[in-house]
Amino acid sequence: MTIRHIKNTAAFDQLDDRGPVGKPLSEPACRLKGKSIELDGTQNLSTGIWECSPGKFRREVVRGEVMHILAGECTFTPDDGETISISAGDTVFMSPNTNGVWDIKSTVRKVYTLL
């Protein structure tokens, strides 16, 4: 059994630099930081902490995702839907193949699980 406890995740400062987003739509490109968290028995899941600086980029993730926003503000406009506003304290559930545009207004930090 694995138990990982990260105190004050919103201020956790041990994130790895992951470089610019894959499909930037703004200059300068948003920059990513993150920390993958591995848990025994969850080989088909990907989970961790993710942070993104302000700007716009395309989301093209094949897997479903559950995320809880710890800090920041943004909008997400799915290719086939209306723009939603997201901010600290919100939880978002995305079905597989949810594509669209992130617009990060202030640095966003989230805890996520890719399904």
Residue, then its C-alpha position, 0 to 999 in steps of 0.5 A: m500500500t502506498i500513501r503519499h501526503i503532500k502538505n499545502t499542495a498549492a505552495f509545494d515548490q518541488l515541481d519539475d520544469r517541463g518546458p513550453v506547452g505542446k501547441p501554444l497559441s500565444e507568445p510567449a508560450c505557456r510554460l509547464k511545471g509538474k510532479s508525477i505521483e506514482l501509486d502502487g497498483t495504478q499502472n493505467l492511471s497518471t496522477g500528479i501536480w501540474e502548473c501552467s503560466p499565463g497564455k493560450f494553448r490547445r488541449e488534445v488529450v486522449r485520456g479522460e481527466v479529473m482535476h482539482i484547481l488549487a490556484g489561478e484562473c482560466t477558461f476552457t473552450p471545448d471544440d464542441g461547446e461553450t467556454i467555462s470559467i475555472s478558478a481555485g477550488d473548482t473540480v473539473f471532469m473531462s471525458p476522453n478526447t476533450n479537445g479545445v483551448w485553454d486560456i490561462k489568466s493567472t498561473v494555474r496549479k491543479v492536482y490531476t488524474l488521467l484515466 
